[in-house]
């Protein structure tokens, strides 16, 4: 009797798991990207300008300044805050963010929040801040591809962007999620070294001359897309008291964090004076479709790699040059030296992506002049490229199949000698904590580090996942 009681639930669970494997994993090995072409592919000169433009740009490199910058922008918002983020998890950063958002809305700022449906911490629990956000008349909340259990193929269509736009004057993008490990210095766990870029529209410059207009357009496309579902503003009566209580608790928690003196509240920062002049700033993004997208960002990188004459620096937390990617991106340059910086076996927290990277190690060594593997504390998560000490590209895009074909992604391409010089120095600083893997290849920065020890359990798990890469490569 007990066997019969359990056999049907187990059978249904097996059927569902098999259904998920077929539709969310195996299916992607057979489908091909949508066809599309863009002028970016064939004319990289459009990313260059002949004179100083309407914007300045600056790099947000280190913790905790990454959190301080976000605090300062939202804290001083006057008219609008637009947020499009892949991930936010419980912790101090989450408390700061929600506290500042509610505080801004209370003083009359219009707030739009777009979260990826699977990466956020608003799961509708009655004690969560969800109802406080929904109830506020100045806050609009949407989810991109909210988790659908019966359509697993949609799980891979993630919104991987991390964009903040304030008052139509400031825009920030990069690799950092709203998680403690990305922003806090004193974090009990594996810290993540990442990078953001902030764009500042200069005073007196009209919006239509600024690249901020490109960020706003892209945000609006994401916001208005059928994949982004608005939250019903009606709060059930049984949750109204909980919403008011959570609003109060969130404000009190924000006051505690302000009083602690640990974070950059109430700072006076002139972002324009800190920014580097730029001749041109261009935002490039992937198409918004399900299944496999046309890899527009990847093809833009291919055109930039092809036209560079001297040196290319490329940083990505994972480099997985899958066979589908190789059809669009050569991973080399005909004229320039190509140097890649990525995580090592010891530092990478993503074992599946690491296994994919290991599969193609020999291939990448035939394409690159040097590959550096990070050996320092924590892991690196920044995504950046420098071309001939003039053009920089930063954003959410990883050099892997998921970023190329599946997720929404963005890359900001900046024509600025000063910014490129700073970015190159920042990457070289990380290279000094890394080890070159191509013997007798050129080296950009000396390193005194040794190869970090890898725990036996991680070695075994990596070996196991390596054998599975052939099935999962298209969604890594």
C-alpha positions as CSV (number, residue, x, y, z in Angstrom):
1,X,0.0,0.0,0.0
2,X,2.8,2.4,0.9
3,X,4.6,1.6,-2.3
4,X,1.5,2.3,-4.3
5,X,1.1,5.6,-2.4
6,X,4.5,6.9,-3.4
7,X,5.0,5.4,-6.8
8,X,2.7,7.8,-8.7
9,X,4.2,11.0,-7.2
10,X,7.7,9.7,-7.9
11,X,6.6,8.8,-11.5
12,X,5.1,12.3,-12.0
13,X,8.3,13.9,-10.6
14,X,10.4,11.8,-13.0
15,X,8.2,12.8,-15.9
16,X,8.5,16.5,-15.0
17,X,12.3,16.4,-14.6
18,X,12.6,14.6,-17.9
19,X,10.3,17.3,-19.5
20,X,12.5,20.0,-18.0
21,X,15.6,18.4,-19.3
22,X,14.2,18.1,-22.8
23,X,12.8,21.6,-23.1
24,X,15.2,23.6,-21.0
25,X,18.5,21.8,-21.9
26,X,18.5,19.4,-24.8
27,X,16.3,21.5,-27.0
28,X,19.0,24.2,-27.1
29,X,21.5,21.9,-28.8
30,X,19.3,21.8,-31.9
31,X,17.9,25.3,-32.3
32,X,19.8,28.0,-34.1
33,X,19.9,31.8,-33.5
34,X,17.5,34.1,-35.2
35,X,18.9,35.8,-38.3
36,X,19.6,39.6,-38.0
37,X,22.2,42.0,-39.2
38,X,23.2,45.4,-37.9
39,X,25.5,48.2,-39.1
40,X,27.6,47.7,-35.9
41,X,28.9,44.4,-37.4
42,X,30.5,46.0,-40.4
43,X,31.3,49.5,-39.4
44,X,33.1,49.8,-36.1
45,X,34.1,53.4,-36.9
46,X,30.6,54.5,-35.7
47,X,31.9,54.0,-32.1
48,X,34.5,56.7,-32.5
49,X,34.0,60.5,-32.3
50,X,36.0,63.4,-33.5
51,X,35.4,65.8,-30.6
52,X,34.2,65.8,-26.9
53,X,30.6,64.7,-26.5
54,X,27.7,65.5,-24.2
55,X,28.7,62.9,-21.5
56,X,31.5,62.0,-19.2
57,X,32.2,58.5,-18.0
58,X,33.9,57.0,-14.9
59,X,34.7,53.6,-13.7
60,X,33.4,52.3,-10.3
61,X,36.0,49.7,-9.5
62,X,36.2,48.9,-5.8
63,X,34.0,47.9,-2.8
64,X,32.5,49.6,-0.9
65,X,32.5,52.6,-3.2
66,X,30.2,50.6,-5.6
67,X,27.5,50.7,-2.9
68,X,28.3,54.3,-2.0
69,X,27.8,55.4,-5.6
70,X,24.4,53.7,-5.7
71,X,23.4,55.2,-2.4
72,X,24.4,58.7,-3.6
73,X,22.5,58.5,-6.8
74,X,19.2,57.3,-5.3
75,X,19.6,59.4,-2.2
76,X,19.8,62.6,-4.4
77,X,17.2,61.6,-7.0
78,X,14.8,64.4,-7.7
79,X,12.4,63.2,-10.4
80,X,12.9,59.6,-11.4
81,X,14.7,56.3,-10.7
82,X,14.7,53.5,-13.2
83,X,16.1,50.1,-12.1
84,X,16.6,47.0,-14.3
85,X,18.4,44.3,-12.3
86,X,19.2,40.6,-12.7
87,X,19.6,39.7,-9.0
88,X,19.0,41.0,-5.6
89,X,19.4,38.8,-2.5
90,X,18.7,39.3,1.2
91,X,21.3,41.2,3.2
92,X,22.6,44.7,4.0
93,X,22.7,45.8,0.3
94,X,19.1,44.7,-0.1
95,X,18.0,46.6,3.0
96,X,19.8,49.7,1.8
97,X,18.3,49.5,-1.7
98,X,14.7,49.0,-0.6
99,X,15.0,51.6,2.1
100,X,16.4,54.2,-0.3
101,X,13.7,53.3,-2.9
102,X,10.8,53.8,-0.5
103,X,12.4,56.9,0.9
104,X,12.8,58.4,-2.6
105,X,9.2,57.5,-3.5
106,X,8.0,59.1,-0.2
107,X,9.6,62.4,-1.3
108,X,7.8,62.3,-4.7
109,X,10.3,60.5,-6.9
110,X,8.8,58.3,-9.6
111,X,10.3,54.8,-9.3
112,X,10.3,52.0,-11.9
113,X,11.7,48.6,-10.8
114,X,12.2,45.8,-13.3
115,X,13.6,42.6,-11.9
116,X,14.4,39.3,-13.6
117,X,11.7,36.9,-12.6
118,X,14.1,34.3,-11.1
119,X,16.8,36.5,-9.6
120,X,14.9,38.6,-7.1
121,X,14.0,38.2,-3.5
122,X,10.3,39.4,-3.7
123,X,8.6,36.1,-3.5
124,X,5.3,37.5,-2.4
125,X,5.7,36.5,1.3
126,X,3.4,38.7,3.4
127,X,6.2,39.8,5.6
128,X,8.4,40.8,2.6
129,X,8.9,44.3,1.3
130,X,6.9,43.3,-1.8
131,X,3.6,44.6,-0.5
132,X,5.2,47.9,0.7
133,X,6.5,48.4,-2.9
134,X,3.2,47.4,-4.5
135,X,1.1,49.7,-2.3
136,X,3.2,52.8,-2.9
137,X,1.6,55.1,-5.5
138,X,5.0,56.3,-6.8
139,X,6.5,52.9,-7.3
140,X,5.8,50.6,-10.3
141,X,7.1,47.1,-10.2
142,X,7.5,44.5,-13.0
143,X,9.1,41.1,-13.5
144,X,10.8,40.0,-16.6
145,X,9.8,36.4,-17.4
146,X,8.4,35.5,-14.1
147,X,9.1,31.9,-13.3
148,X,6.8,29.6,-15.3
149,X,6.9,26.0,-14.1
150,X,5.1,24.6,-17.2
151,X,7.3,26.4,-19.8
152,X,10.9,25.6,-18.7
153,X,12.3,26.7,-22.0
154,X,11.6,30.3,-20.8
155,X,13.9,29.9,-17.8
156,X,16.9,30.5,-20.0
157,X,15.5,33.9,-21.2
158,X,16.9,35.8,-18.3
159,X,17.3,39.6,-18.0
160,X,21.0,39.8,-17.1
161,X,21.3,43.6,-17.2
162,X,22.2,45.6,-14.1
163,X,21.1,49.1,-15.0
164,X,20.4,52.2,-12.8
165,X,19.1,55.5,-14.4
166,X,18.5,58.5,-12.2
167,X,16.9,61.8,-13.2
168,X,17.7,61.1,-16.9
169,X,21.2,62.4,-16.1
170,X,23.0,59.5,-14.6
171,X,23.2,55.9,-15.8
172,X,25.2,53.0,-14.4
173,X,25.7,49.5,-15.7
174,X,28.2,46.7,-15.2
175,X,28.4,43.3,-13.7
176,X,27.4,43.9,-10.0
177,X,24.2,42.4,-8.7
178,X,22.5,43.8,-5.6
179,X,24.2,41.3,-3.2
180,X,26.4,41.8,-0.2
181,X,29.3,39.8,-1.7
182,X,29.6,42.4,-4.5
183,X,29.7,45.5,-2.4
184,X,30.7,44.9,1.2
185,X,34.3,44.9,2.5
186,X,33.5,42.9,5.6
187,X,31.6,40.0,4.1
188,X,31.6,36.5,5.6
189,X,32.0,34.5,2.5
190,X,33.6,34.6,-1.0
191,X,33.8,38.2,-2.1
192,X,33.4,39.2,-5.7
193,X,35.6,41.8,-7.5
194,X,33.5,43.5,-10.1
195,X,33.3,46.7,-12.1
196,X,30.6,49.3,-13.1
197,X,30.7,52.3,-15.4
198,X,28.7,55.5,-14.8
199,X,27.7,57.8,-17.5
200,X,27.0,61.5,-16.5
201,X,25.2,63.9,-18.8
202,X,27.0,67.3,-18.5
203,X,25.1,70.3,-17.2
204,X,23.5,72.2,-20.0
205,X,23.6,69.3,-22.5
206,X,20.2,68.3,-23.9
207,X,19.1,64.8,-23.4
208,X,18.8,64.0,-27.1
209,X,22.6,64.7,-27.5
210,X,23.5,62.4,-24.6
211,X,23.9,58.6,-24.5
212,X,21.6,58.6,-21.5
213,X,18.8,58.7,-24.1
214,X,20.0,55.3,-25.3
215,X,19.8,53.9,-21.8
216,X,16.3,55.2,-21.4
217,X,15.2,53.8,-24.7
218,X,16.6,50.4,-23.9
219,X,15.0,50.5,-20.4
220,X,11.7,51.4,-22.0
221,X,12.0,48.5,-24.5
222,X,12.6,46.1,-21.6
223,X,9.8,47.7,-19.5
224,X,7.2,47.7,-22.2
225,X,8.0,44.3,-23.7
226,X,5.4,41.5,-23.4
227,X,7.9,39.5,-21.4
228,X,7.8,42.1,-18.6
229,X,4.6,41.6,-16.6
230,X,3.3,44.5,-14.4
231,X,2.4,43.7,-10.8
232,X,-1.2,44.3,-9.9
233,X,-1.3,47.4,-7.8
234,X,-4.3,46.1,-5.8
235,X,-3.2,45.1,-2.3
236,X,-5.5,42.5,-0.7
237,X,-7.0,43.8,2.5
238,X,-5.3,41.1,4.6
239,X,-1.9,42.4,3.4
240,X,-2.5,46.2,3.8
241,X,-1.5,46.4,7.4
242,X,1.6,44.2,6.7
243,X,2.6,46.5,3.9
244,X,2.4,49.6,6.1
245,X,4.3,47.8,8.8
246,X,7.0,46.7,6.4
247,X,7.3,50.2,5.1
248,X,7.9,51.4,8.6
249,X,10.4,48.6,9.4
250,X,12.3,49.3,6.2
251,X,12.6,53.0,7.0
252,X,13.8,52.1,10.5
253,X,16.4,49.7,9.2
254,X,17.6,52.4,6.8
255,X,18.0,54.8,9.7
256,X,20.0,52.2,11.6
257,X,22.3,51.7,8.6
258,X,22.8,55.5,8.3
259,X,23.6,55.9,11.9
260,X,26.2,53.1,11.8
261,X,28.5,55.3,9.8
262,X,29.7,52.3,7.7
263,X,28.2,53.4,4.5
264,X,28.3,56.5,2.2
265,X,25.1,58.3,3.1
266,X,24.8,62.1,2.8
267,X,28.0,62.4,0.8
268,X,28.5,65.4,-1.6
269,X,29.9,64.0,-4.8
270,X,30.3,66.0,-8.0
271,X,30.1,63.1,-10.5
272,X,30.6,65.3,-13.5
273,X,34.0,66.5,-12.2
274,X,35.1,63.0,-11.5
275,X,34.2,61.7,-15.0
276,X,36.5,61.4,-18.0
277,X,35.6,63.3,-21.2
278,X,34.4,61.0,-24.0
279,X,34.1,61.6,-27.7
280,X,31.3,59.1,-28.1
281,X,29.4,56.6,-26.0
282,X,27.2,53.9,-27.5
283,X,25.0,51.3,-25.8
284,X,24.8,48.0,-27.6
285,X,22.3,45.3,-26.5
286,X,21.1,41.8,-27.5
287,X,17.7,41.4,-29.1
288,X,14.8,40.6,-26.8
289,X,13.5,37.2,-28.0
290,X,13.1,33.7,-26.5
291,X,15.1,30.7,-27.4
292,X,18.4,31.6,-29.1
293,X,18.9,35.3,-29.9
294,X,21.0,36.7,-32.7
295,X,24.3,37.4,-30.9
296,X,24.5,41.1,-31.6
297,X,26.8,42.0,-28.8
298,X,29.2,39.2,-29.8
299,X,29.2,40.3,-33.4
300,X,30.0,43.9,-32.3
301,X,33.0,42.5,-30.4
302,X,34.1,40.6,-33.4
303,X,34.2,43.8,-35.5
304,X,36.2,45.6,-32.8
305,X,38.6,42.7,-32.5
306,X,39.1,42.7,-36.3
307,X,39.9,46.4,-36.6
308,X,42.3,46.7,-33.6
309,X,45.9,47.2,-34.5
310,X,48.0,46.8,-31.4
311,X,46.5,45.5,-28.1
312,X,43.3,44.0,-26.9
313,X,42.6,43.4,-23.2
314,X,39.6,41.2,-22.5
315,X,38.3,40.4,-19.0
316,X,35.4,38.0,-18.3
317,X,34.6,35.8,-15.3
318,X,34.1,32.8,-17.6
319,X,35.4,32.3,-21.2
320,X,33.6,29.5,-22.9
321,X,34.2,29.6,-26.6
322,X,31.5,27.1,-27.6
323,X,31.2,25.8,-31.1
324,X,28.1,28.0,-31.8
325,X,30.0,31.1,-30.6
326,X,33.0,30.3,-32.9
327,X,30.7,30.8,-35.9
328,X,30.4,34.5,-34.9
329,X,33.5,35.3,-33.0
330,X,37.1,34.3,-33.7
331,X,38.5,34.9,-30.3
332,X,41.7,36.4,-31.9
333,X,42.8,39.4,-33.9
334,X,44.7,39.4,-37.2
335,X,46.9,42.3,-36.2
336,X,46.7,43.0,-32.4
337,X,48.0,41.1,-29.4
338,X,45.0,39.5,-27.5
339,X,45.2,39.1,-23.7
340,X,42.4,37.4,-21.7
341,X,41.9,37.6,-18.0
342,X,39.5,35.2,-16.2
343,X,39.1,33.1,-13.1
344,X,41.1,30.1,-12.2
345,X,40.0,26.6,-11.1
346,X,40.6,27.8,-7.5
347,X,38.7,31.1,-7.7
348,X,35.8,30.4,-10.0
349,X,32.5,30.0,-8.1
350,X,30.6,28.7,-11.2
351,X,31.7,25.1,-11.6
352,X,29.6,24.5,-14.8
353,X,31.0,27.5,-16.6
354,X,34.5,26.6,-15.3
355,X,34.1,23.1,-16.8
356,X,33.1,24.6,-20.2
357,X,36.1,26.9,-20.0
358,X,38.4,24.0,-19.3
359,X,37.0,22.1,-22.3
360,X,38.2,24.9,-24.6
361,X,41.5,25.8,-22.8
362,X,43.7,24.4,-25.6
363,X,41.5,26.0,-28.3
364,X,41.7,29.4,-26.6
365,X,45.5,29.2,-26.3
366,X,45.8,28.9,-30.0
367,X,43.9,32.1,-30.4
368,X,45.3,34.3,-27.6
369,X,48.7,35.7,-27.0
370,X,48.3,35.3,-23.3
371,X,45.6,34.1,-20.8
372,X,45.8,35.1,-17.2
373,X,44.0,33.1,-14.5
374,X,43.2,35.0,-11.3
375,X,44.7,33.7,-8.1
376,X,43.8,36.4,-5.6
377,X,41.1,36.7,-2.9
378,X,37.5,35.9,-3.8
379,X,36.7,35.8,-7.5
380,X,36.5,38.3,-10.4
381,X,33.2,39.1,-12.1
382,X,34.0,42.2,-14.2
383,X,33.3,42.2,-17.9
384,X,35.5,44.7,-19.8
385,X,37.5,45.2,-23.0
386,X,40.2,47.7,-24.0
387,X,41.1,48.3,-27.7
388,X,44.3,50.1,-28.6
389,X,44.3,52.3,-25.4
390,X,41.4,54.3,-26.8
391,X,38.1,52.3,-27.0
392,X,36.6,50.7,-23.9
393,X,33.7,48.3,-23.6
394,X,32.0,47.5,-20.3
395,X,28.7,46.0,-19.3
396,X,26.9,42.8,-18.3
397,X,28.2,40.6,-21.1
398,X,30.2,37.5,-20.4
399,X,32.2,35.6,-23.0
400,X,30.0,32.5,-22.8
401,X,27.1,31.0,-24.8
402,X,24.5,32.2,-22.3
403,X,25.4,35.8,-22.7
404,X,25.9,35.5,-26.4
405,X,22.6,33.8,-27.3
406,X,20.2,33.5,-24.3
407,X,20.2,36.5,-21.9
408,X,19.4,40.1,-22.4
409,X,22.8,41.8,-22.2
410,X,24.3,45.3,-22.7
411,X,27.7,46.6,-23.5
412,X,28.7,50.3,-23.3
413,X,31.4,51.3,-25.9
414,X,33.2,54.4,-24.9
415,X,35.7,56.4,-27.0
416,X,37.9,58.0,-24.4
417,X,41.7,57.9,-24.0
418,X,41.5,58.8,-20.3
419,X,38.9,56.1,-19.5
420,X,40.8,53.5,-21.5
421,X,44.0,54.3,-19.7
422,X,42.3,53.9,-16.3
423,X,40.6,50.7,-17.3
424,X,43.8,49.2,-18.7
425,X,45.6,50.0,-15.4
426,X,42.7,48.4,-13.4
427,X,42.9,45.2,-15.4
428,X,46.7,45.1,-15.2
429,X,46.3,45.4,-11.4
430,X,44.2,42.2,-11.4
431,X,46.7,40.6,-13.8
432,X,49.4,41.2,-11.2
433,X,47.3,38.8,-8.9
434,X,47.0,36.3,-11.7
435,X,49.3,33.8,-13.4
436,X,49.9,33.6,-17.2
437,X,49.1,30.2,-18.7
438,X,50.9,30.4,-22.1
439,X,54.6,29.7,-21.7
440,X,56.9,32.2,-23.4
441,X,53.9,34.4,-24.3
442,X,54.0,38.2,-23.7
443,X,53.1,39.3,-20.1
444,X,51.6,42.7,-19.3
445,X,52.2,42.7,-15.6
446,X,54.6,40.7,-13.3
447,X,53.1,38.4,-10.7
448,X,54.6,37.0,-7.6
449,X,51.7,34.7,-6.8
450,X,51.7,30.9,-6.9
451,X,48.9,28.7,-8.1
452,X,46.2,28.5,-5.4
453,X,45.3,25.2,-3.9
454,X,42.0,23.7,-5.0
455,X,40.0,21.7,-2.5
456,X,39.6,18.0,-3.4
457,X,35.8,18.2,-3.4
458,X,35.9,21.1,-5.9
459,X,38.2,19.1,-8.2
460,X,35.9,16.1,-8.1
461,X,32.8,18.2,-8.7
462,X,34.5,19.9,-11.6
463,X,35.6,16.6,-13.1
464,X,32.0,15.4,-12.9
465,X,30.5,18.5,-14.5
466,X,33.2,18.4,-17.2
467,X,31.7,15.1,-18.4
468,X,28.3,16.8,-18.7
469,X,29.4,19.9,-20.6
470,X,28.6,18.3,-23.9
471,X,25.0,18.3,-23.0
472,X,24.9,21.7,-21.3
473,X,27.3,23.7,-23.4
474,X,24.6,25.8,-25.1
475,X,23.2,27.1,-21.8
476,X,26.5,27.7,-20.0
